[in-house]
Amino acid sequence: MGIFSRRARADGPVAQNTTTADTITIGNGHGHAHHEKTAGHHGSSNRVHGGPGHLNSRPPFGQWLKATWLDILTMIIMGAIGLGVYNADPAPSRSFPVYFQDGEIVYPEFAYPMRKEIVPIWLAALLASLIPILIFLLMQIRSRSFWDVNNAVIGLLYSLITAAVFQVFVKWLIGGLRPHFLAVCQPAIDNNGIETGTGLKQIMYDRTICTGDKNQINDSLESMPSGHSTAAFAGFVFLFLYLNAKLKVWSNYHPAMWKMIALWAPILGATLIAGALTIDEFHNWYDLVAGAMIGTAMAFSAYRMVYASVWDFRFNHIPLTRYTPFTYGGNAGGFESSIFTRKAGWGHNEGTFGGAPFDASHGSGFGGAASSALHGAGHGHHHETTASNGIGHGHSSSATHGTGLGHHHEPMVGNGLGHGAGVDHRPVPVAKDGMTHGTHGDHIV
């Protein structure tokens, strides 16, 4: 499968998990596991068909299209709606003053000359889409995950298209005056010293006094929010969140400084694109702030739709699938290595994950990022009971030895040595004629 193919590990905990797949059940995996009861010398166990990484594979095109066609159709419809609203005349009849009675211009901040845009809107949208997509592809040098690229690109489009439609509706129905409005309007007021407008002192007018180009006047009445700022922040904030997840900048170890620079570079780019509009006098500062807020909100919403978390570093690199829910506290369905960094044990096909305290599932403590064994606190869940007459090894994608907190549903019993992988909220009953490693522990068997 080329760059999206997974590299198999011949040794280590992953190989061990594969070896014991006939006698383990992934209780909290990211995907479906088909279980088959078997009996042997060591008692009954559940057979798992398809290892924990079976979700992280490239599907046939037909299967992908079946899962994605509704999104594609929705994007086309929303794009058409946005384009139609963008080309419509401004809805409100906005009033504005021009001169005081002594001839002084009321709002000189709207009297700037019309200049050529430094960054055209088409270029801003292109940069906010193509640069993130290029980085998504470059990340696959290590990540090698079809679903990571799929979710990143689709999430980016969610953000860009939704933000664009949002802002064109606000432009159309609310709008505002651009800094060069009066220069474009070219108002013609022949009052011979007597105000002929409306409102207090008759100084308020509407666009009927304008003599300039109709299209330019329409555009100069739709200043708020900035489309440039909206597109830039919708695309580059999404990239910011993606880089944080894949580089583990805010994580459980001390990263190199270049990662912080790479993380904030998209935000600098978005700020420069937006700020340039104050130089060419196409937008007021508050237009830029409004666009940035819209773009940022859509980027956060879109990212959380396609990845398991926004800020929780244990899960924010894991792509979500359309039909299979991700269970926080179990294995990552093969997405453990869907990450760029390889520091501090990250990026290996091993490790269990505790429940997220914020936008994932409730829990406390750290269940392990990507290590084959953790000595300390963690989280997990156990849903099945295994009886064994010999040495029972309960494997997920890692084993946790120590004391921790989690959720326990049924005890593991047997006549041999039981290895509990996970964490528990209460003491685990000691197996008959044997012992359990870990004062508290979830058991995934």
C-alpha positions as CSV (number, residue, x, y, z in Angstrom):
1,M,0.0,0.0,0.0
2,G,3.0,2.3,-0.4
3,I,3.3,5.1,2.0
4,F,0.2,4.2,3.8
5,S,1.3,0.6,4.5
6,R,2.1,-0.4,8.1
7,R,5.5,-1.6,9.0
8,A,5.3,-4.8,11.0
9,R,7.4,-5.2,14.2
10,A,8.9,-8.6,14.5
11,D,9.7,-8.3,18.2
12,G,8.6,-6.5,21.3
13,P,5.3,-6.2,23.0
14,V,3.4,-6.1,19.6
15,A,4.7,-9.4,18.6
16,Q,3.8,-10.8,21.9
17,N,0.3,-9.5,21.6
18,T,0.0,-11.1,18.2
19,T,1.2,-14.4,19.5
20,T,-1.3,-14.4,22.3
21,A,-4.2,-13.2,20.1
22,D,-5.8,-16.6,20.4
23,T,-6.1,-16.3,24.1
24,I,-6.9,-12.6,24.6
25,T,-9.9,-10.4,24.2
26,I,-9.5,-6.7,23.5
27,G,-12.1,-5.3,25.9
28,N,-11.6,-1.7,25.1
29,G,-10.3,-1.7,21.6
30,H,-10.9,0.9,18.9
31,G,-13.0,-1.4,16.6
32,H,-14.9,-4.6,16.4
33,A,-13.5,-7.9,17.7
34,H,-15.1,-11.2,16.9
35,H,-14.9,-13.6,19.8
36,E,-14.9,-17.4,19.7
37,K,-15.0,-19.5,22.9
38,T,-12.2,-22.0,23.1
39,A,-11.1,-24.5,25.7
40,G,-7.7,-25.9,26.4
41,H,-5.3,-26.9,29.1
42,H,-5.3,-23.4,30.5
43,G,-9.1,-23.1,30.7
44,S,-11.6,-21.4,28.4
45,S,-10.7,-18.2,26.6
46,N,-12.0,-15.9,23.9
47,R,-10.4,-15.9,20.4
48,V,-10.0,-12.6,18.7
49,H,-10.2,-12.5,14.9
50,G,-8.2,-9.5,13.7
51,G,-5.6,-7.9,15.9
52,P,-6.0,-4.6,17.6
53,G,-4.5,-2.8,14.5
54,H,-7.0,-4.1,12.0
55,L,-8.7,-0.7,11.6
56,N,-5.6,1.1,10.5
57,S,-5.6,-0.2,6.9
58,R,-6.5,1.3,3.6
59,P,-10.0,0.3,2.6
60,P,-11.2,-0.5,-1.0
61,F,-12.4,2.6,-2.9
62,G,-16.0,1.4,-2.8
63,Q,-16.0,1.0,1.0
64,W,-14.3,4.4,1.4
65,L,-16.9,6.1,-0.9
66,K,-19.8,4.4,0.9
67,A,-18.5,6.0,4.2
68,T,-17.7,9.4,2.7
69,W,-20.3,10.1,-0.1
70,L,-22.6,12.0,2.2
71,D,-19.8,14.3,3.3
72,I,-18.8,15.0,-0.3
73,L,-22.4,15.8,-1.3
74,T,-22.8,18.1,1.7
75,M,-19.6,19.9,0.9
76,I,-20.8,20.5,-2.7
77,I,-24.2,21.8,-1.5
78,M,-22.6,24.1,1.1
79,G,-20.1,25.3,-1.4
80,A,-22.8,26.2,-3.9
81,I,-24.9,28.0,-1.2
82,G,-21.8,29.9,-0.1
83,L,-21.0,31.0,-3.6
84,G,-24.6,32.1,-4.2
85,V,-24.7,34.2,-1.1
86,Y,-21.2,35.6,-1.8
87,N,-22.4,36.9,-5.2
88,A,-25.7,38.3,-3.8
89,D,-26.2,42.0,-3.2
90,P,-25.9,43.2,0.4
91,A,-29.2,42.6,2.3
92,P,-29.3,45.6,4.7
93,S,-29.9,49.2,3.7
94,R,-27.1,50.7,5.8
95,S,-27.1,54.3,6.8
96,F,-23.9,56.3,7.1
97,P,-22.8,60.0,7.5
98,V,-20.6,61.7,5.1
99,Y,-20.1,65.4,6.1
100,F,-20.8,67.5,9.1
101,Q,-22.6,70.8,8.5
102,D,-19.2,72.5,8.3
103,G,-18.1,70.2,5.5
104,E,-15.7,68.1,7.7
105,I,-15.8,64.3,6.9
106,V,-17.5,62.5,9.8
107,Y,-15.6,59.2,9.5
108,P,-12.2,59.7,7.9
109,E,-11.4,56.0,8.7
110,F,-13.7,55.1,5.8
111,A,-12.1,57.6,3.4
112,Y,-8.9,55.7,2.5
113,P,-8.1,55.2,-1.1
114,M,-8.9,51.8,-2.7
115,R,-5.7,49.9,-3.2
116,K,-4.9,46.5,-4.7
117,E,-5.0,43.6,-2.3
118,I,-1.7,42.3,-1.0
119,V,-3.1,38.8,-0.6
120,P,-6.2,38.1,-2.8
121,I,-8.9,36.1,-1.3
122,W,-8.3,33.2,-3.7
123,L,-4.7,33.0,-2.6
124,A,-5.6,33.1,1.1
125,A,-8.0,30.2,0.6
126,L,-5.4,28.3,-1.5
127,L,-2.6,28.7,1.1
128,A,-5.0,27.7,4.0
129,S,-5.8,24.5,2.2
130,L,-2.8,23.4,0.2
131,I,-0.1,24.0,2.9
132,P,-1.9,21.9,5.5
133,I,-2.5,19.1,3.0
134,L,1.1,19.1,2.0
135,I,2.1,18.8,5.7
136,F,-0.4,16.0,6.2
137,L,1.2,14.1,3.4
138,L,4.8,14.7,4.7
139,M,3.8,13.4,8.1
140,Q,3.0,10.1,6.4
141,I,6.7,9.4,6.1
142,R,6.4,8.0,9.6
143,S,2.7,7.8,10.3
144,R,1.9,5.7,7.2
145,S,-1.9,5.7,7.9
146,F,-4.5,6.1,5.2
147,W,-7.1,7.1,7.8
148,D,-4.9,9.7,9.3
149,V,-4.6,11.5,5.9
150,N,-8.3,10.9,5.1
151,N,-9.5,12.4,8.4
152,A,-7.0,15.3,8.3
153,V,-8.0,16.3,4.8
154,I,-11.7,15.9,5.4
155,G,-11.5,17.6,8.7
156,L,-9.7,20.5,7.1
157,L,-12.4,20.8,4.4
158,Y,-15.1,20.7,7.2
159,S,-13.4,23.7,8.8
160,L,-12.8,25.7,5.6
161,I,-16.2,25.2,4.0
162,T,-18.3,25.6,7.1
163,A,-16.3,28.8,8.1
164,A,-16.7,30.2,4.6
165,V,-20.4,29.7,4.5
166,F,-20.8,31.1,8.0
167,Q,-18.9,34.3,7.2
168,V,-20.6,35.0,3.9
169,F,-24.0,34.8,5.6
170,V,-22.8,37.3,8.2
171,K,-21.3,39.5,5.4
172,W,-24.6,39.4,3.5
173,L,-27.0,40.0,6.3
174,I,-24.8,42.3,8.6
175,G,-21.7,43.5,6.8
176,G,-20.1,46.9,7.4
177,L,-18.1,49.6,5.8
178,R,-14.7,49.0,4.4
179,P,-11.9,51.6,5.1
180,H,-12.1,52.7,1.4
181,F,-15.9,52.9,1.3
182,L,-16.3,56.6,0.8
183,A,-13.6,56.6,-2.0
184,V,-15.6,53.8,-3.8
185,C,-19.0,55.3,-3.1
186,Q,-18.1,58.8,-4.5
187,P,-21.0,60.4,-2.8
188,A,-22.8,63.2,-4.6
189,I,-24.4,65.7,-2.2
190,D,-25.5,69.1,-3.4
191,N,-26.9,70.7,-0.4
192,N,-25.9,74.3,-0.8
193,G,-25.1,74.4,2.9
194,I,-28.3,72.7,3.9
195,E,-28.2,69.1,5.0
196,T,-30.6,66.9,2.9
197,G,-30.1,63.5,4.7
198,T,-32.0,61.9,7.5
199,G,-31.6,61.5,11.2
200,L,-30.4,64.1,13.7
201,K,-29.2,67.2,11.8
202,Q,-30.1,65.4,8.6
203,I,-26.5,64.1,8.2
204,M,-27.3,60.4,7.5
205,Y,-27.5,58.9,4.0
206,D,-27.7,55.6,2.3
207,R,-26.1,54.1,-0.9
208,T,-28.5,56.1,-3.2
209,I,-26.0,59.0,-3.0
210,C,-23.2,56.8,-4.3
211,T,-22.1,57.3,-7.9
212,G,-19.3,54.8,-8.1
213,D,-19.1,51.2,-9.6
214,K,-22.0,49.1,-8.3
215,N,-20.0,46.0,-7.7
216,Q,-17.3,47.9,-5.8
217,I,-19.9,49.6,-3.7
218,N,-21.6,46.2,-2.9
219,D,-18.2,44.8,-1.9
220,S,-17.3,47.8,0.3
221,L,-20.6,47.4,2.2
222,E,-19.6,43.8,3.3
223,S,-16.5,44.4,5.4
224,M,-17.4,42.3,8.4
225,P,-16.2,39.6,8.9
226,S,-13.0,39.2,6.9
227,G,-13.1,36.3,4.5
228,H,-9.3,36.3,4.3
229,S,-9.0,36.1,8.1
230,T,-11.7,33.4,8.3
231,A,-10.1,31.2,5.7
232,A,-6.6,31.6,7.1
233,F,-7.5,30.8,10.7
234,A,-9.9,27.9,9.7
235,G,-7.1,26.2,7.8
236,F,-4.0,27.1,9.9
237,V,-5.6,26.6,13.3
238,F,-6.6,23.1,12.1
239,L,-3.0,22.5,11.1
240,F,-1.8,23.9,14.5
241,L,-4.0,21.3,16.3
242,Y,-2.7,18.5,14.0
243,L,0.9,19.4,14.5
244,N,0.5,19.5,18.3
245,A,-1.0,16.0,18.2
246,K,1.5,14.4,15.8
247,L,4.6,16.1,17.3
248,K,3.4,15.7,20.9
249,V,4.5,19.2,21.7
250,W,2.3,19.5,24.8
251,S,2.7,16.0,26.1
252,N,4.4,13.9,28.8
253,Y,8.0,14.7,27.9
254,H,10.2,17.7,27.1
255,P,10.3,18.2,23.3
256,A,12.9,20.1,21.3
257,M,12.4,23.8,20.6
258,W,12.0,23.3,16.8
259,K,8.7,21.6,17.5
260,M,7.3,24.7,19.2
261,I,8.4,26.8,16.3
262,A,6.8,24.4,13.8
263,L,3.6,24.4,16.0
264,W,3.2,28.2,16.0
265,A,4.3,28.8,12.4
266,P,0.7,28.3,11.0
267,I,-0.6,30.8,13.5
268,L,2.0,33.3,12.4
269,G,1.0,32.7,8.8
270,A,-2.7,33.2,9.5
271,T,-1.9,36.4,11.4
272,L,0.2,37.8,8.6
273,I,-2.5,37.1,6.0
274,A,-5.1,38.8,8.1
275,G,-2.9,41.7,9.2
276,A,-2.0,42.5,5.6
277,L,-5.6,43.6,5.1
278,T,-5.0,46.6,7.4
279,I,-2.1,47.7,5.2
280,D,-4.1,47.6,1.9
281,E,-7.1,49.2,3.7
282,F,-9.5,46.4,2.8
283,H,-10.6,45.7,6.4
284,N,-10.9,47.2,9.9
285,W,-9.2,45.5,12.7
286,Y,-12.5,44.2,14.2
287,D,-13.3,42.6,10.9
288,L,-10.1,40.5,11.2
289,V,-10.9,39.6,14.8
290,A,-14.4,38.4,13.9
291,G,-13.0,36.3,11.0
292,A,-10.3,34.8,13.2
293,M,-12.9,33.8,15.8
294,I,-15.1,32.1,13.2
295,G,-12.2,30.3,11.6
296,T,-10.8,29.2,15.0
297,A,-14.1,27.9,16.2
298,M,-14.7,25.9,13.0
299,A,-11.1,24.5,13.2
300,F,-11.6,23.2,16.7
301,S,-15.0,21.8,15.9
302,A,-13.8,20.0,12.8
303,Y,-10.7,18.6,14.5
304,R,-12.7,17.1,17.3
305,M,-15.1,15.5,14.8
306,V,-12.3,13.5,13.1
307,Y,-9.8,12.9,16.0
308,A,-10.3,11.4,19.4
309,S,-9.4,14.5,21.3
310,V,-8.3,18.1,20.9
311,W,-6.0,18.7,23.8
312,D,-5.6,15.3,25.6
313,F,-2.2,14.2,24.4
314,R,-3.0,10.5,24.9
315,F,-5.6,10.4,22.2
316,N,-5.5,13.5,20.1
317,H,-3.5,11.8,17.3
318,I,-6.0,8.9,16.9
319,P,-8.3,9.2,13.8
320,L,-11.9,8.4,14.5
321,T,-13.8,6.0,12.2
322,R,-17.3,6.5,10.9
323,Y,-19.0,3.4,12.2
324,T,-16.9,2.1,15.1
325,P,-16.7,4.1,18.3
326,F,-13.4,4.6,19.9
327,T,-13.3,3.3,23.5
328,Y,-11.1,5.5,25.7
329,G,-9.0,3.3,28.0
330,G,-8.4,0.5,25.6
331,N,-6.0,0.0,22.7
332,A,-5.9,2.4,19.8
333,G,-7.1,0.1,17.1
334,G,-3.7,0.1,15.4
335,F,-3.3,3.9,15.4
336,E,-0.7,3.9,18.1
337,S,2.1,4.6,15.6
338,S,0.0,7.1,13.6
339,I,2.2,9.8,14.9
340,F,5.4,11.6,13.7
341,T,7.5,11.9,16.8
342,R,9.4,8.9,18.1
343,K,10.6,10.4,21.4
344,A,9.8,9.1,24.8
345,G,8.3,5.8,23.5
346,W,5.7,7.5,21.2
347,G,5.0,6.1,17.8
348,H,5.3,2.4,18.6
349,N,2.5,-0.2,18.2
350,E,2.1,-0.7,21.9
351,G,0.7,0.9,25.0
352,T,-2.7,1.3,26.6
353,F,-4.5,4.6,27.2
354,G,-6.3,5.8,30.3
355,G,-9.6,7.7,30.2
356,A,-9.3,11.4,29.2
357,P,-10.3,13.9,31.9
358,F,-11.8,16.5,29.6
359,D,-13.4,15.8,26.2
360,A,-12.9,12.1,26.2
361,S,-14.1,9.8,29.0
362,H,-13.9,10.7,32.7
363,G,-10.9,9.3,34.6
364,S,-7.8,10.3,36.5
365,G,-4.2,9.4,36.1
366,F,-2.1,8.6,33.2
367,G,-2.5,5.2,31.6
368,G,0.6,5.2,29.4
369,A,1.4,6.7,26.1
370,A,3.4,4.1,24.2
371,S,5.3,1.8,26.4
372,S,5.2,-1.9,26.8
373,A,5.0,-1.8,30.6
374,L,4.1,1.0,33.0
375,H,4.8,0.9,36.7
376,G,2.4,3.2,38.3
377,A,-1.1,4.5,37.9
378,G,-3.4,4.0,34.8
379,H,-6.8,3.4,33.6
380,G,-8.7,0.7,31.9
381,H,-11.8,-1.5,31.8
382,H,-12.5,-5.2,32.0
383,H,-15.7,-6.7,30.8
384,E,-15.1,-10.4,30.6
385,T,-14.2,-13.3,32.9
386,T,-11.5,-15.8,32.2
387,A,-11.0,-19.1,34.1
388,S,-7.6,-20.7,33.8
389,N,-5.9,-23.7,35.3
390,G,-2.5,-22.6,34.5
391,I,-0.6,-19.4,34.0
392,G,-2.9,-16.8,32.6
393,H,-1.5,-13.8,30.7
394,G,-3.9,-11.0,30.0
395,H,-2.6,-8.8,27.2
396,S,-3.8,-5.7,25.5
397,S,-1.2,-3.7,23.8
398,S,0.8,-3.3,27.0
399,A,0.9,-4.4,30.6
400,T,0.6,-2.2,33.6
401,H,2.2,-3.3,36.9
402,G,1.5,-1.2,39.9
403,T,-1.2,0.6,41.6
404,G,-3.9,2.7,39.9
405,L,-7.5,3.5,39.4
406,G,-10.0,2.4,36.8
407,H,-13.2,0.4,36.4
408,H,-13.5,-3.3,37.2
409,H,-16.5,-5.4,36.3
410,E,-15.6,-9.0,36.8
411,P,-12.7,-10.7,38.5
412,M,-10.0,-12.8,36.9
413,V,-9.7,-16.2,38.5
414,G,-7.5,-19.1,38.0
415,N,-5.0,-21.5,39.5
416,G,-1.9,-19.9,38.2
417,L,-0.2,-16.5,37.8
418,G,-2.5,-13.8,36.5
419,H,-1.1,-10.7,34.8
420,G,-3.6,-7.8,34.9
421,A,-3.2,-5.2,32.3
422,G,-5.0,-2.0,33.2
423,V,-6.2,-0.2,36.3
424,D,-9.0,-0.6,38.9
425,H,-11.0,1.4,41.4
426,R,-10.9,-1.3,44.0
427,P,-8.7,-4.2,45.1
428,V,-8.6,-7.1,42.8
429,P,-9.4,-10.5,44.3
430,V,-6.3,-12.7,44.4
431,A,-6.5,-15.6,42.1
432,K,-6.8,-19.0,43.7
433,D,-3.5,-20.7,44.3
434,G,-1.7,-17.9,42.8
435,M,-1.1,-14.1,42.7
436,T,-2.0,-11.1,40.7
437,H,0.5,-8.5,39.6
438,G,-0.8,-5.1,40.5
439,T,-2.6,-4.1,43.6
440,H,-5.4,-2.7,41.5
441,G,-5.8,-3.4,37.8
442,D,-8.2,-3.8,35.0
443,H,-7.8,-7.2,33.3
444,I,-8.2,-7.4,29.5
445,V,-8.2,-11.1,28.8
